[in-house]
Amino acid sequence: MKKKIFLSLLTSSILVAQTIELEPLNITSTAIKTDELKSTDAVEIYTAEDIQNAHVQNVYEFLNQQTSVIAMPSYGNSFSQKLDFRGYGINDGYQNIVITLNGRKINNIDMVPSLLSSISPSSIERLEIIKSSGIVNSGDGANAGAINIITKKNRDKEITLYGGSVIDGSFYLGHSNEKLSISANAEIQNSDGIRTINSNGDKDESSLKSADFHAAYAPIEDLELRAGISYARMDLIYASYLTLDEYNDDPKQAGAANWGATEQEFDTDTINGGFSYYLSDNLSLNIDASREEKESNYITYASVADYVYNSGKAAFNYENKNIAVVAGIDSFEGKRRAYENETSKDNLAGFVISNFMFKSHSIKAGMRVEEVSYKYRDTTLSLKDDHSLYGAELGYNYTFNKENSLFINYAHSYQAPDIDRFFNKEWSGNVSFNGFIDPMQTDSFTLGYNNIHSNNKFKISLFYIDLKDEIYLSPLTWTNTNIDKSYKYGLDIYNKWLVTDEFNIALNYNYVRAIIDEEGDYSGNDLPGVSDHNIKATLSYLPNKNITLALTQVYRSEAYAADDFNNDFAQKQEAYKSTDVSLTYTKDSLELFAKINNLFNQKNGLWIRDDAIYPVNFTTTATAGFKLKL
């Protein structure tokens, strides 16, 4: 009977000598597991070794430097950054990406991006990016796709310390045997800041503390019990925008014309549990549930928001040599108390997805039906709204041989509005009802080709996305509304080439166009905040088995400023450029590393509108440290 119940340990066998030989990696975070050569989706897979070799301070840095994802601090908030890929824009792209952590959806019900800063890079086993797909398994919001993060659950024991612009310490401890698997990790990070926030010379200081513990126990051969807890505590100060003259003169300055710095404290606590029961060799029942309680305290504005999220998922998994089917129920209840009101967004969905594999053919088909309901209550109003939505996926992969495959897929997906879309917050602090708006719906088409050799991994895909009721905040009226019709198309290329034993190259290139098709005076314009070209390239030099020198270049072309829907602002989002270099020395269980970010001290910023620029990665920073495996 197929019984090694510790599913979380299976992926560790994949992490073998990636710098010596390339091979198709398994996609482990989707409802149905397959390898990337046979996948019907455009995917990117990054292992613990990839993340370790990048020597990043947080997950956002890895995404921005190594993957096709664009990450930018949210109005200066580096702990809560906005994400984008496939041309949904830096303003709202993050709301079109579902992010899961060990299968738990961590998107918010309002306009706050997912808090990836709370996930220590040293704790990650795999990071998988599924493009223009994932609606059936991940649900509401998976229009651009999904980012799935799987943390370590192996026997490793390691400590990491580094210092520089940021002081950071983390550890991971794992243990497993026939019946019990446990893992624990924690991280503490502090920064004295880089940018000045006021005339006194104070800096944008920040601190982070996070920890989590997971356990899996198999009391009998057919049953696995799971439980985990995690928490994060963050306190940060982030500076406001600059005018163009201030930005060009010195991006480190506080600026004179803005509303000043913001201090925020953010706390989150999560508890989760679940089990897997194997009814037969081919059939299993998997149930997981979690509860998250969060508090966001904007100290500067004396504004506090409390959140409670309850989620659960139950699914039957059937798998044999040629067929895999997953069917289940997915539920989420989210509630926020803030601004003297209580607002909730609840999701309840049923889904089924299947994969048929025979000879050289793979066919994926799936459907999801989701009910979304809203409630709002304050001292004078009591409002309700609901939507019935459906998602569908259909994909086909033809594998020519062990090295080449061609795939095509279609997905119909949707995004129910977040709760902030229904309200306008006035400068006085009063909140007024904006009105319920329509959900966004998309139809995505992708055609791709994979070529994977022992010394070269090449992927290319073309995509087209047709959108109805794309959600946005109108800068003219400051109300949330819908774009009647819009579309996006583009090209993704990934290539990793082991040129020789000493040199290898990794390249991510993305071309995208995002056009507003029908929306009043904006018709025919480009969607703001979308760069046509996005390039990340890393050259690694390995003179011997102990030393690795890596040079990374990131380039993103100019775009219209985030609020420039009319495409007529005097100032554009300037091109983003950064050159990073790292040196690593490994000997037995000890690793020493040093890294310089933005080697040539290039200024970068996020343009919201004319003379409203938030500096991003605007100066050279350096870190050095070590990792010790015990």
C-alpha positions as CSV (number, residue, x, y, z in Angstrom):
1,M,0.0,0.0,0.0
2,K,1.2,3.5,-0.9
3,K,1.7,4.6,2.7
4,K,4.7,6.7,3.5
5,I,2.5,9.2,5.1
6,F,5.0,11.9,5.6
7,L,4.1,13.7,2.3
8,S,6.0,16.7,3.4
9,L,9.3,14.8,3.3
10,L,9.0,13.6,-0.3
11,T,10.2,16.7,-1.9
12,S,13.6,16.6,0.0
13,S,14.7,13.8,-2.3
14,I,14.5,16.1,-5.3
15,L,17.2,18.5,-4.0
16,V,20.3,16.9,-5.6
17,A,23.2,18.6,-7.3
18,Q,21.3,21.1,-9.4
19,T,24.5,22.8,-10.4
20,I,25.8,19.6,-11.9
21,E,22.8,18.3,-13.8
22,L,19.4,19.8,-14.7
23,E,16.3,17.6,-14.8
24,P,12.5,18.1,-14.7
25,L,11.4,19.1,-11.2
26,N,8.1,17.9,-9.7
27,I,5.4,20.5,-9.1
28,T,4.3,19.6,-5.6
29,S,2.0,22.5,-4.6
30,T,-0.8,22.0,-7.1
31,A,-3.9,19.8,-6.4
32,I,-2.5,17.2,-8.8
33,K,1.3,16.7,-8.7
34,T,3.2,16.3,-12.0
35,D,6.7,17.2,-13.3
36,E,7.3,20.4,-15.2
37,L,8.0,18.7,-18.5
38,K,4.5,17.2,-18.5
39,S,2.7,20.1,-17.0
40,T,-0.1,21.8,-18.9
41,D,0.8,25.1,-17.3
42,A,3.6,27.7,-17.6
43,V,5.5,27.2,-14.3
44,E,8.6,28.3,-12.5
45,I,10.1,26.2,-9.7
46,Y,12.8,27.3,-7.3
47,T,14.3,25.0,-4.7
48,A,15.8,25.7,-1.3
49,E,19.2,25.7,-2.9
50,D,18.2,28.4,-5.4
51,I,17.0,30.6,-2.5
52,Q,20.0,29.9,-0.4
53,N,22.4,30.8,-3.3
54,A,20.6,34.1,-3.8
55,H,21.4,35.3,-0.2
56,V,18.3,37.5,0.0
57,Q,17.0,39.3,3.0
58,N,13.4,38.4,2.4
59,V,11.1,36.7,-0.1
60,Y,10.3,39.9,-1.9
61,E,14.0,40.3,-2.8
62,F,14.2,36.8,-4.2
63,L,11.1,37.3,-6.3
64,N,12.3,40.6,-7.7
65,Q,15.8,39.5,-8.5
66,Q,15.4,35.8,-9.6
67,T,11.9,35.3,-10.9
68,S,9.5,36.8,-13.4
69,V,7.6,38.4,-10.5
70,I,7.9,42.2,-10.0
71,A,7.9,43.3,-6.3
72,M,7.7,46.9,-5.2
73,P,7.2,48.4,-1.6
74,S,3.6,49.5,-1.1
75,Y,3.9,53.3,-0.9
76,G,7.2,52.9,0.8
77,N,6.3,49.9,3.1
78,S,9.1,47.4,2.4
79,F,7.5,44.8,4.7
80,S,4.3,44.7,2.7
81,Q,5.1,44.8,-1.0
82,K,3.0,44.8,-4.1
83,L,3.5,42.0,-6.7
84,D,2.8,41.7,-10.4
85,F,3.2,39.4,-13.3
86,R,1.4,38.9,-16.6
87,G,0.6,42.6,-16.8
88,Y,-2.0,43.3,-14.1
89,G,0.0,46.4,-13.0
90,I,1.9,47.3,-9.9
91,N,-1.2,49.0,-8.4
92,D,-3.5,46.0,-8.4
93,G,-1.4,43.1,-9.7
94,Y,-1.0,41.5,-6.2
95,Q,-4.8,41.1,-6.0
96,N,-4.7,38.9,-9.0
97,I,-2.2,36.5,-7.6
98,V,-3.2,33.9,-5.0
99,I,-0.4,33.2,-2.6
100,T,-0.4,30.0,-0.5
101,L,1.9,29.0,2.4
102,N,1.9,25.2,2.8
103,G,-1.5,25.1,1.0
104,R,-3.0,27.9,3.2
105,K,-4.2,31.0,1.3
106,I,-2.6,34.1,2.8
107,N,-4.3,36.8,0.7
108,N,-6.1,39.6,2.6
109,I,-9.8,40.6,2.3
110,D,-8.8,44.3,1.9
111,M,-6.2,46.2,-0.1
112,V,-3.3,45.1,2.1
113,P,-0.8,42.9,0.2
114,S,0.1,39.5,1.6
115,L,2.7,39.7,4.3
116,L,5.6,37.7,2.8
117,S,8.1,39.4,5.1
118,S,6.9,37.1,7.9
119,I,8.3,34.0,5.9
120,S,12.0,33.5,6.5
121,P,13.9,32.6,3.2
122,S,15.9,30.0,5.2
123,S,12.7,28.1,6.0
124,I,11.6,27.6,2.4
125,E,11.9,24.3,0.7
126,R,10.3,25.3,-2.6
127,L,8.7,28.2,-4.3
128,E,6.5,27.5,-7.3
129,I,4.9,30.1,-9.6
130,I,1.9,28.9,-11.7
131,K,1.0,31.4,-14.4
132,S,-2.5,32.2,-15.7
133,S,-3.8,29.1,-13.9
134,G,-4.7,27.8,-10.4
135,I,-8.3,29.1,-10.2
136,V,-9.7,25.6,-9.6
137,N,-7.5,24.8,-6.6
138,S,-6.7,28.3,-5.3
139,G,-9.9,30.1,-6.1
140,D,-10.9,33.8,-5.9
141,G,-8.1,36.1,-7.3
142,A,-6.0,33.6,-9.3
143,N,-6.2,35.6,-12.6
144,A,-2.5,36.1,-13.1
145,G,-1.9,32.8,-11.4
146,A,-0.5,31.5,-8.1
147,I,2.6,31.6,-6.0
148,N,2.9,28.6,-3.7
149,I,5.5,28.5,-0.9
150,I,6.3,25.2,0.8
151,T,8.5,25.4,4.0
152,K,11.0,22.8,5.1
153,K,10.0,19.7,7.0
154,N,13.2,17.7,6.8
155,R,16.0,16.7,9.2
156,D,18.2,19.8,8.6
157,K,19.6,21.8,11.5
158,E,21.1,25.2,10.6
159,I,21.8,28.6,11.9
160,T,22.2,31.8,9.7
161,L,23.6,35.1,10.8
162,Y,24.4,38.2,8.7
163,G,25.0,41.9,9.1
164,G,25.2,45.1,7.1
165,S,22.4,47.4,6.3
166,V,20.2,44.8,8.1
167,I,21.1,42.6,11.0
168,D,19.5,39.2,10.8
169,G,19.6,35.9,12.6
170,S,17.6,32.8,11.9
171,F,17.6,29.1,12.7
172,Y,15.9,25.9,11.4
173,L,15.6,22.6,13.3
174,G,14.1,19.5,11.9
175,H,13.6,15.9,13.1
176,S,11.8,12.9,11.7
177,N,11.5,9.2,12.1
178,E,8.9,6.5,11.1
179,K,6.1,8.1,13.0
180,L,7.0,11.7,13.9
181,S,8.1,14.7,12.0
182,I,8.7,18.1,13.6
183,S,10.2,21.3,12.4
184,A,10.8,24.7,14.0
185,N,12.3,27.9,12.7
186,A,12.6,31.5,13.9
187,E,14.0,34.8,12.6
188,I,14.9,38.2,14.1
189,Q,15.7,41.1,11.9
190,N,16.6,44.7,12.7
191,S,17.5,47.7,10.6
192,D,18.6,51.2,11.7
193,G,17.3,52.5,8.4
194,I,18.7,54.1,5.3
195,R,16.4,57.0,4.5
196,T,15.9,60.1,6.6
197,I,12.3,60.7,7.8
198,N,12.4,64.2,9.4
199,S,14.4,67.3,10.0
200,N,15.9,65.7,13.1
201,G,17.8,63.2,11.0
202,D,15.8,60.1,12.3
203,K,15.8,57.1,10.0
204,D,13.3,54.6,8.7
205,E,14.0,51.9,11.3
206,S,12.4,48.5,11.2
207,S,12.3,45.3,13.2
208,L,10.8,41.8,12.6
209,K,10.4,38.7,14.7
210,S,8.8,35.5,13.4
211,A,8.7,31.9,14.3
212,D,6.7,28.8,13.5
213,F,6.5,25.1,14.6
214,H,5.0,22.2,12.7
215,A,4.5,18.6,13.6
216,A,3.1,15.5,11.8
217,Y,2.4,12.2,13.6
218,A,1.3,8.8,12.2
219,P,-0.4,6.8,14.9
220,I,-1.2,4.1,12.4
221,E,0.0,3.3,9.0
222,D,-3.0,4.8,7.1
223,L,-3.3,8.1,9.1
224,E,-1.2,11.3,9.4
225,L,-2.1,14.0,11.9
226,R,-0.8,17.5,11.3
227,A,-0.6,20.7,13.5
228,G,1.3,24.0,13.5
229,I,1.5,27.4,15.0
230,S,3.2,30.6,13.8
231,Y,3.5,34.2,14.7
232,A,5.1,37.4,13.5
233,R,5.7,40.8,15.1
234,M,6.7,43.8,12.9
235,D,7.4,47.4,13.7
236,L,8.5,49.7,10.9
237,I,8.7,53.3,10.0
238,Y,8.6,54.2,6.3
239,A,9.1,57.5,4.6
240,S,6.7,59.3,2.3
241,Y,7.1,60.3,-1.3
242,L,9.5,62.9,-2.9
243,T,9.1,65.4,-5.7
244,L,11.2,64.7,-8.8
245,D,13.7,67.4,-7.9
246,E,14.1,66.0,-4.4
247,Y,14.5,62.5,-5.8
248,N,17.1,63.5,-8.2
249,D,19.0,65.6,-5.6
250,D,19.0,62.9,-2.9
251,P,16.6,60.0,-2.6
252,K,17.6,59.4,1.0
253,Q,16.1,62.7,2.2
254,A,12.7,63.0,3.9
255,G,11.2,65.5,1.5
256,A,9.5,68.7,2.3
257,A,6.2,68.6,0.4
258,N,4.7,65.2,1.6
259,W,2.7,64.1,4.6
260,G,5.6,62.7,6.6
261,A,6.7,59.3,7.7
262,T,4.4,56.5,8.8
263,E,4.9,54.1,11.7
264,Q,3.1,50.8,11.7
265,E,3.0,47.8,14.0
266,F,1.7,44.5,12.6
267,D,1.0,41.3,14.6
268,T,-0.2,38.0,13.3
269,D,-0.8,34.6,15.0
270,T,-1.9,31.5,13.2
271,I,-2.9,28.0,14.3
272,N,-3.6,25.2,11.8
273,G,-4.3,21.5,11.9
274,G,-5.4,18.6,9.7
275,F,-5.1,15.0,8.8
276,S,-4.8,12.6,5.8
277,Y,-6.4,9.2,5.9
278,Y,-5.7,6.6,3.2
279,L,-8.8,4.6,2.4
280,S,-7.0,2.5,-0.1
281,D,-3.8,2.4,-2.2
282,N,-5.4,5.0,-4.6
283,L,-7.8,7.0,-2.5
284,S,-7.2,9.4,0.4
285,L,-9.1,12.0,2.4
286,N,-7.3,15.2,3.3
287,I,-8.7,17.9,5.6
288,D,-7.0,21.0,6.8
289,A,-8.2,24.1,8.8
290,S,-6.6,27.2,10.1
291,R,-7.4,30.4,12.1
292,E,-5.4,33.6,11.8
293,E,-5.8,36.7,14.0
294,K,-4.0,39.9,13.0
295,E,-3.8,43.4,14.2
296,S,-2.5,46.4,12.1
297,N,-1.8,49.5,14.1
298,Y,-0.9,52.7,12.2
299,I,0.6,54.5,15.2
300,T,1.0,57.7,13.2
301,Y,-2.7,58.0,12.5
302,A,-4.1,56.2,15.7
303,S,-5.8,53.7,13.3
304,V,-6.2,50.1,14.4
305,A,-7.7,47.3,12.3
306,D,-8.3,43.8,13.7
307,Y,-8.7,40.7,11.5
308,V,-9.9,37.2,12.0
309,Y,-9.6,34.6,9.2
310,N,-11.0,31.1,9.4
311,S,-10.3,28.7,6.5
312,G,-10.9,25.0,5.8
313,K,-10.4,22.6,3.0
314,A,-11.5,19.0,2.5
315,A,-10.7,16.9,-0.5
316,F,-10.8,13.4,-1.8
317,N,-7.7,12.4,-3.8
318,Y,-7.8,9.5,-6.2
319,E,-4.7,8.5,-8.2
320,N,-3.5,5.6,-10.3
321,K,-1.0,5.2,-13.1
322,N,-3.1,7.1,-15.7
323,I,-5.7,9.1,-13.8
324,A,-5.6,11.6,-11.0
325,V,-8.7,13.3,-9.6
326,V,-9.2,15.7,-6.7
327,A,-12.6,16.8,-5.5
328,G,-13.4,18.9,-2.5
329,I,-14.9,21.9,-0.6
330,D,-13.0,25.1,0.2
331,S,-14.2,27.6,2.7
332,F,-13.0,31.0,4.0
333,E,-14.5,33.5,6.5
334,G,-12.8,36.8,6.8
335,K,-13.7,39.7,9.2
336,R,-12.2,43.1,9.8
337,R,-13.1,45.6,12.5
338,A,-11.8,49.1,11.8
339,Y,-13.0,52.7,11.3
340,E,-16.0,52.1,13.7
341,N,-17.4,49.4,11.4
342,E,-17.3,45.6,10.8
343,T,-16.9,44.2,7.4
344,S,-16.7,40.6,6.3
345,K,-16.0,38.6,3.1
346,D,-16.9,34.9,3.1
347,N,-16.1,32.4,0.3
348,L,-17.5,28.9,-0.1
349,A,-16.5,26.7,-3.0
350,G,-16.8,23.3,-4.5
351,F,-14.2,22.1,-7.0
352,V,-13.0,19.1,-9.0
353,I,-9.9,18.8,-11.1
354,S,-8.5,15.8,-13.0
355,N,-5.4,14.8,-15.0
356,F,-5.4,12.0,-17.5
357,M,-2.0,10.7,-18.6
358,F,-1.5,8.1,-21.4
359,K,1.6,7.5,-23.4
360,S,2.8,11.0,-24.5
361,H,-0.4,12.8,-23.7
362,S,-1.5,14.7,-20.5
363,I,-4.9,16.3,-20.3
364,K,-6.1,18.5,-17.4
365,A,-9.7,19.5,-16.8
366,G,-11.3,21.2,-13.8
367,M,-14.1,23.4,-12.5
368,R,-14.8,25.5,-9.4
369,V,-18.1,27.0,-8.3
370,E,-17.7,29.7,-5.6
371,E,-20.2,31.7,-3.6
372,V,-18.9,35.0,-2.2
373,S,-20.9,37.1,0.3
374,Y,-20.2,40.4,2.0
375,K,-21.6,42.1,5.1
376,Y,-21.1,45.6,6.4
377,R,-22.4,47.1,9.6
378,D,-21.8,50.4,11.5
379,T,-23.9,52.5,13.7
380,T,-26.2,53.6,10.8
381,L,-25.9,51.1,8.0
382,S,-26.3,47.3,7.5
383,L,-25.5,46.1,4.0
384,K,-25.2,42.8,2.2
385,D,-24.1,41.6,-1.2
386,D,-23.2,38.2,-2.8
387,H,-22.0,36.7,-6.1
388,S,-22.0,33.3,-7.6
389,L,-18.8,32.7,-9.7
390,Y,-17.2,29.9,-11.5
391,G,-13.7,29.0,-12.7
392,A,-12.6,26.5,-15.2
393,E,-9.3,25.1,-16.5
394,L,-8.5,22.9,-19.5
395,G,-5.0,22.0,-20.6
396,Y,-3.1,19.6,-22.9
397,N,0.6,18.6,-22.9
398,Y,2.3,16.5,-25.6
399,T,5.6,15.1,-24.5
400,F,7.8,14.3,-27.6
401,N,10.5,12.6,-25.6
402,K,12.3,12.9,-22.2
403,E,13.5,16.4,-23.2
404,N,10.8,18.2,-25.2
405,S,7.1,19.0,-24.6
406,L,4.5,21.3,-26.0
407,F,1.5,22.5,-24.0
408,I,-1.6,24.6,-24.4
409,N,-4.2,25.7,-21.8
410,Y,-7.2,27.8,-21.2
411,A,-8.5,29.2,-17.9
412,H,-11.6,31.1,-16.9
413,S,-10.9,32.9,-13.6
414,Y,-12.4,35.7,-11.5
415,Q,-11.7,38.2,-8.7
416,A,-14.4,39.1,-6.3
417,P,-13.8,42.7,-5.0
418,D,-11.9,43.2,-1.7
419,I,-13.9,44.9,1.0
420,D,-12.0,48.2,0.6
421,R,-13.4,48.6,-2.9
422,F,-16.9,49.4,-1.5
423,F,-15.8,52.4,0.6
424,N,-14.0,55.7,0.3
425,K,-11.9,57.0,3.2
426,E,-12.1,60.7,3.4
427,W,-9.2,62.9,4.6
428,S,-11.1,63.6,7.8
429,G,-11.0,59.9,8.5
430,N,-14.7,59.3,7.9
431,V,-15.6,56.3,5.8
432,S,-18.4,56.5,3.2
433,F,-20.1,53.7,1.2
434,N,-18.9,53.7,-2.4
435,G,-21.3,51.1,-3.7
436,F,-20.9,47.4,-4.5
437,I,-19.0,46.8,-7.8
438,D,-18.9,43.9,-10.1
439,P,-16.4,41.0,-9.9
440,M,-13.7,40.8,-12.5
441,Q,-13.6,37.9,-14.9
442,T,-10.9,36.7,-17.3
443,D,-10.3,34.2,-20.1
444,S,-6.6,33.3,-20.4
445,F,-4.9,31.3,-23.2
446,T,-1.3,30.1,-23.0
447,L,0.8,28.2,-25.6
448,G,4.2,26.9,-24.4
449,Y,7.2,24.8,-25.1
450,N,9.7,23.1,-22.7
451,N,13.2,21.8,-23.6
452,I,15.1,20.3,-20.6
453,H,18.5,18.7,-21.1
454,S,21.1,17.8,-18.4
455,N,22.9,21.1,-19.1
456,N,20.1,23.4,-20.3
457,K,16.6,24.1,-19.2
458,F,14.6,26.3,-21.7
459,K,11.0,27.3,-21.4
460,I,9.0,29.7,-23.6
461,S,5.3,30.6,-23.5
462,L,2.9,33.0,-25.3
463,F,-0.2,34.2,-23.6
464,Y,-3.3,36.2,-24.3
465,I,-5.8,37.4,-21.6
466,D,-9.3,38.8,-22.2
467,L,-10.7,40.7,-19.3
468,K,-14.2,42.0,-18.3
469,D,-14.7,44.4,-15.4
470,E,-11.1,44.8,-14.4
471,I,-11.2,46.5,-11.0
472,Y,-9.3,49.7,-10.4
473,L,-9.4,53.0,-8.4
474,S,-10.2,55.9,-10.7
475,P,-7.7,58.8,-10.0
476,L,-10.3,61.2,-11.4
477,T,-13.1,60.5,-9.0
478,W,-11.3,58.6,-6.3
479,T,-13.9,55.8,-6.5
480,N,-13.4,52.1,-7.1
481,T,-15.0,50.9,-10.3
482,N,-14.6,48.6,-13.3
483,I,-12.9,48.8,-16.6
484,D,-15.5,47.5,-19.1
485,K,-13.1,45.6,-21.3
486,S,-9.3,45.2,-21.4
487,Y,-6.8,42.7,-22.7
488,K,-3.2,41.6,-22.2
489,Y,-0.7,39.6,-24.2
490,G,3.0,38.7,-23.9
491,L,5.9,36.4,-24.0
492,D,7.8,34.6,-21.2
493,I,11.2,33.1,-21.6
494,Y,13.3,31.2,-19.0
495,N,16.7,29.6,-19.7
496,K,19.2,28.1,-17.3
497,W,22.4,27.0,-19.1
498,L,25.3,25.1,-17.5
499,V,27.9,26.5,-20.0
500,T,30.8,24.6,-18.4
501,D,31.6,23.1,-15.0
502,E,32.7,26.7,-14.0
503,F,30.0,28.9,-15.6
504,N,26.2,28.9,-15.7
505,I,23.7,31.4,-16.7
506,A,20.0,31.9,-15.6
507,L,17.8,34.2,-17.6
508,N,14.2,35.4,-17.1
509,Y,12.7,37.6,-19.8
510,N,9.1,38.8,-19.9
511,Y,7.4,41.0,-22.5
512,V,3.9,42.2,-21.8
513,R,1.3,44.7,-23.2
514,A,-1.8,45.6,-21.1
515,I,-4.4,47.6,-23.0
516,I,-7.6,49.3,-21.8
517,D,-10.1,48.4,-24.5
518,E,-13.3,50.0,-23.4
519,E,-13.5,52.5,-20.5
520,G,-14.7,56.0,-21.4
521,D,-11.8,58.5,-22.0
522,Y,-9.2,55.8,-21.2
523,S,-10.2,53.5,-24.1
524,G,-7.2,52.5,-26.2
525,N,-4.7,53.5,-23.5
526,D,-2.0,51.4,-21.8
527,L,-2.7,50.2,-18.3
528,P,-0.4,52.3,-16.0
529,G,2.3,50.6,-14.0
530,V,3.0,47.9,-16.5
531,S,6.6,47.7,-18.0
532,D,6.8,46.2,-21.5
533,H,10.2,44.5,-20.7
534,N,11.3,42.7,-17.6
535,I,14.8,41.1,-17.5
536,K,16.6,39.2,-14.7
537,A,19.9,37.5,-15.6
538,T,22.5,35.8,-13.3
539,L,26.0,34.7,-14.3
540,S,27.6,32.3,-11.8
541,Y,31.3,31.4,-11.7
542,L,32.4,28.3,-9.8
543,P,36.2,28.1,-9.9
544,N,36.2,25.1,-7.6
545,K,33.7,23.1,-5.5
546,N,33.9,25.6,-2.6
547,I,33.6,29.0,-4.2
548,T,30.7,30.6,-6.1
549,L,30.7,34.1,-7.5
550,A,27.4,35.4,-8.9
551,L,26.5,38.5,-10.8
552,T,22.8,39.5,-11.2
553,Q,21.4,42.2,-13.4
554,V,17.8,43.3,-13.1
555,Y,16.2,45.6,-15.7
556,R,12.6,46.8,-16.1
557,S,11.6,49.2,-18.8
558,E,9.8,52.5,-18.1
559,A,6.0,52.6,-17.8
560,Y,3.2,55.1,-17.2
561,A,3.0,56.2,-13.5
562,A,0.7,54.1,-11.4
563,D,-2.2,56.6,-11.5
564,D,-1.7,57.7,-15.1
565,F,-4.7,56.1,-16.7
566,N,-5.0,58.9,-19.2
567,N,-1.3,58.3,-20.3
568,D,-0.6,62.0,-20.2
569,F,1.4,62.7,-17.0
570,A,4.6,64.8,-17.4
571,Q,6.6,62.1,-15.5
572,K,6.8,58.4,-16.3
573,Q,7.8,55.5,-14.2
574,E,11.6,55.4,-14.9
575,A,13.3,52.2,-15.9
576,Y,14.4,50.0,-12.9
577,K,18.1,48.9,-12.9
578,S,20.1,47.1,-10.3
579,T,23.4,45.1,-10.5
580,D,24.1,42.7,-7.6
581,V,27.1,40.6,-6.8
582,S,27.6,37.8,-4.2
583,L,30.5,35.6,-3.2
584,T,30.0,32.3,-1.3
585,Y,32.6,30.0,0.2
586,T,31.4,26.6,1.4
587,K,33.5,24.1,3.4
588,D,31.9,21.0,5.0
589,S,29.0,22.3,7.1
590,L,30.0,26.0,7.1
591,E,29.1,28.6,4.5
592,L,30.4,32.1,4.4
593,F,28.9,34.7,2.1
594,A,29.0,38.4,1.2
595,K,26.6,40.3,-1.1
596,I,26.4,43.8,-2.6
597,N,23.0,45.0,-3.8
598,N,22.8,47.8,-6.4
599,L,26.6,47.8,-7.0
600,F,26.6,51.0,-9.1
601,N,24.4,53.0,-6.8
602,Q,21.5,53.5,-9.3
603,K,18.4,55.4,-8.2
604,N,15.1,53.5,-8.5
605,G,11.7,54.6,-7.5
606,L,7.9,53.9,-7.7
607,W,6.1,56.7,-9.6
608,I,2.5,57.2,-8.4
609,R,1.9,60.5,-10.3
610,D,3.9,63.7,-11.1
611,D,6.1,64.6,-8.1
612,A,5.0,61.6,-6.0
613,I,7.9,59.2,-6.1
614,Y,8.7,56.5,-3.5
615,P,12.4,55.7,-3.6
616,V,13.1,51.9,-4.0
617,N,16.5,50.2,-3.9
618,F,18.0,53.7,-4.4
619,T,21.5,53.1,-2.9
620,T,24.3,50.5,-2.6
621,T,23.9,48.2,0.4
622,A,26.0,45.3,1.5
623,T,25.7,42.2,3.8
624,A,28.0,39.5,5.0
625,G,27.4,36.5,7.1
626,F,27.5,32.7,7.6
627,K,25.3,29.6,7.6
628,L,26.2,26.7,9.8
629,K,24.6,23.3,9.3
630,L,24.7,21.3,12.5
